[in-house]
Amino acid sequence: MRLVPWRPDDLSRRLDDVVAVYGEAMGYRAELLEARRGYIATHLRRPGFRAVATLGTDGRLAGFGYGYLSAPGQWWHDQVFGALTDEQRKLWFPDCFEVVELHVRPAAQGHGLGARQLSGLLGMADGATTLLSTPEADERTSRAWRLYRRFGFVDVLRDFYFPGDDRAFAVLGRELPLDRPAR
C-alpha cells in the first residue's frame, strides 16, 4: 500500500472509487451515496483543497481523505459555527482546515492506513487549526475515535445533530501544524 497526494483532478477521475469506499466505510444507502457524489464534486473547487489516497499495488483504492479551508457559506462550517460559543468561534474558525472525509475500506482497517492518511493530509493542510466531525461512539472501541485521540484531537462540540442525520456527532479539533502540541 502506498499513500499518494491527490490533486482535485485525481480525485475527480476516481470519484466512483471514492464514493464506493465512502459507502463501505460509513454503511450508507445507495441513494445517499449519489447525493454525496455531487457534494464531493463541488468540494474539489474549495480554497485550500488537499487530498490523499491509499492505493494497493494493483491501483485499487483502499482509502482516502480530503479537506479544505473552512469558510462562511459552506454548509458544515455554518452548522458548526452556529452551535459554538463566541469564544469557541474565535479559537477554532479564523484559520481552520476542515477534514471533510477520511475513510478506509473496512477490509483494510486496522493496519495504520487511517493514521498515515490523516498525517499526510494534515501535513499538507493550510490553517492554524483543524476541525472534523465524527459519529459519537465508544472511544475505547471505535477505531476512528482512538485515531483522533492519538493525534491530539480534543472535544469542541459533543452530541451535535446535523440536519438530515439522526445520529449524534462530535466535533473535534486541534492546532496545526501536527508537531505543535494539542490544546
C-alpha positions as CSV (number, residue, x, y, z in Angstrom):
1,M,0.0,0.0,0.0
2,R,1.2,3.5,-0.8
3,L,0.0,6.9,0.3
4,V,-0.2,9.5,-2.5
5,P,-1.2,13.1,-2.5
6,W,-4.1,13.8,-4.8
7,R,-5.0,17.0,-6.8
8,P,-8.6,17.8,-7.4
9,D,-8.5,16.2,-10.9
10,D,-7.0,13.0,-9.4
11,L,-10.0,12.7,-7.0
12,S,-12.4,13.6,-9.7
13,R,-11.1,10.8,-12.0
14,R,-11.5,8.3,-9.2
15,L,-14.9,9.6,-8.0
16,D,-16.7,6.2,-8.4
17,D,-14.0,4.5,-6.3
18,V,-14.1,7.3,-3.7
19,V,-17.9,7.0,-3.3
20,A,-17.6,3.2,-3.1
21,V,-15.0,3.4,-0.2
22,Y,-17.1,6.1,1.5
23,G,-20.2,3.9,1.3
24,E,-18.4,0.8,2.6
25,A,-16.8,2.7,5.5
26,M,-20.0,4.6,6.5
27,G,-22.6,1.9,5.7
28,Y,-24.8,4.4,3.9
29,R,-27.6,3.5,1.5
30,A,-27.1,3.8,-2.3
31,E,-29.4,6.8,-2.6
32,L,-27.4,8.8,-0.1
33,L,-24.2,7.9,-1.9
34,E,-25.5,9.5,-5.1
35,A,-26.1,12.8,-3.3
36,R,-22.6,12.6,-1.8
37,R,-21.1,12.3,-5.3
38,G,-22.4,15.8,-6.1
39,Y,-21.2,17.3,-2.8
40,I,-17.7,15.8,-3.3
41,A,-17.5,17.3,-6.8
42,T,-18.3,20.8,-5.5
43,H,-15.7,20.4,-2.7
44,L,-12.9,19.9,-5.2
45,R,-13.0,23.7,-6.1
46,R,-12.8,24.9,-2.5
47,P,-9.8,27.1,-1.4
48,G,-7.1,25.1,0.3
49,F,-8.3,21.7,-1.0
50,R,-5.9,18.9,-0.1
51,A,-6.4,15.2,-0.6
52,V,-4.6,11.9,-0.1
53,A,-5.3,8.3,-1.2
54,T,-4.0,4.9,-0.2
55,L,-3.6,2.7,-3.2
56,G,-2.9,-1.0,-3.4
57,T,-0.1,-2.4,-5.6
58,D,-2.9,-3.1,-8.1
59,G,-4.1,0.5,-8.0
60,R,-7.2,-0.3,-6.1
61,L,-8.3,2.5,-3.7
62,A,-8.1,1.3,-0.1
63,G,-8.8,4.7,1.5
64,F,-8.8,8.4,1.0
65,G,-9.1,11.7,2.9
66,Y,-9.6,15.3,1.9
67,G,-10.3,18.7,3.3
68,Y,-10.1,22.4,2.6
69,L,-10.2,25.8,4.4
70,S,-13.5,26.2,6.2
71,A,-15.4,29.4,5.4
72,P,-18.7,31.1,5.9
73,G,-21.3,29.9,3.4
74,Q,-20.1,26.3,3.5
75,W,-22.8,24.0,4.9
76,W,-20.7,22.2,7.5
77,H,-19.0,25.4,8.6
78,D,-22.3,27.2,9.1
79,Q,-23.9,24.4,11.0
80,V,-20.9,24.0,13.4
81,F,-20.2,27.8,13.7
82,G,-23.8,28.4,14.7
83,A,-23.6,25.8,17.5
84,L,-20.4,27.2,19.1
85,T,-19.9,30.0,21.6
86,D,-18.3,33.2,20.5
87,E,-15.1,32.2,22.4
88,Q,-15.0,28.9,20.5
89,R,-15.6,30.5,17.2
90,K,-12.7,32.9,17.8
91,L,-10.5,30.0,18.8
92,W,-11.3,27.5,16.1
93,F,-12.6,29.2,12.9
94,P,-10.4,32.2,11.9
95,D,-7.9,30.0,10.0
96,C,-9.3,26.5,10.0
97,F,-8.7,23.4,7.8
98,E,-11.7,21.2,7.8
99,V,-11.1,17.5,7.5
100,V,-14.2,16.7,5.4
101,E,-13.7,12.9,4.7
102,L,-11.2,10.3,6.0
103,H,-12.1,6.7,5.2
104,V,-10.6,3.3,4.8
105,R,-12.3,0.3,3.3
106,P,-13.4,-2.0,6.3
107,A,-11.3,-4.9,4.9
108,A,-8.2,-2.7,5.1
109,Q,-8.8,-1.2,8.5
110,G,-6.6,-1.9,11.5
111,H,-3.3,-1.6,9.6
112,G,-2.4,2.0,10.2
113,L,-3.8,3.3,6.9
114,G,-6.1,5.9,8.6
115,A,-3.2,7.2,10.6
116,R,-1.0,7.6,7.6
117,Q,-3.8,9.3,5.7
118,L,-4.6,11.7,8.5
119,S,-0.9,12.5,9.0
120,G,-0.4,13.1,5.3
121,L,-3.5,15.2,4.9
122,L,-2.8,17.4,7.9
123,G,0.9,17.7,6.9
124,M,-0.3,19.4,3.7
125,A,-3.0,21.4,5.3
126,D,-3.1,25.2,5.4
127,G,-4.5,26.7,8.5
128,A,-3.7,27.2,12.2
129,T,-6.4,24.8,13.4
130,T,-8.2,21.8,12.1
131,L,-11.8,20.5,12.8
132,L,-13.6,17.4,11.9
133,S,-16.9,15.7,12.8
134,T,-17.3,12.0,13.6
135,P,-20.3,10.0,14.8
136,E,-20.5,9.6,18.6
137,A,-19.1,6.2,19.6
138,D,-17.4,4.4,22.5
139,E,-13.9,5.9,22.5
140,R,-12.4,2.7,23.8
141,T,-13.7,0.5,20.9
142,S,-14.0,2.9,18.0
143,R,-11.0,2.9,15.7
144,A,-11.8,6.4,14.4
145,W,-12.1,7.8,17.9
146,R,-8.8,6.2,19.0
147,L,-7.1,7.6,15.9
148,Y,-8.3,11.1,16.5
149,R,-7.3,11.0,20.2
150,R,-3.8,9.7,19.3
151,F,-3.5,12.7,17.0
152,G,-4.4,15.0,19.9
153,F,-7.9,16.0,18.8
154,V,-10.0,17.4,21.7
155,D,-13.7,17.9,22.1
156,V,-15.1,21.1,20.6
157,L,-18.8,20.1,20.5
158,R,-20.4,16.9,21.6
159,D,-23.8,15.3,20.9
160,F,-24.5,17.5,17.9
161,Y,-27.1,16.7,15.3
162,F,-26.7,17.8,11.7
163,P,-29.9,18.4,9.8
164,G,-31.0,15.3,7.9
165,D,-29.0,12.8,10.1
166,D,-30.5,11.1,13.1
167,R,-27.1,10.2,14.6
168,A,-25.3,12.3,17.2
169,F,-21.9,13.7,16.1
170,A,-18.9,15.1,17.9
171,V,-16.8,17.9,16.5
172,L,-13.1,17.5,17.4
173,G,-10.2,19.9,16.8
174,R,-6.5,20.5,17.3
175,E,-3.9,23.1,16.4
176,L,-1.7,22.9,13.3
177,P,0.9,22.0,12.4
178,L,1.0,18.5,13.7
179,D,4.2,18.9,15.6
180,R,2.5,21.6,17.8
181,P,1.0,20.1,20.9
182,A,-2.8,19.9,21.0
183,R,-4.7,22.5,23.1
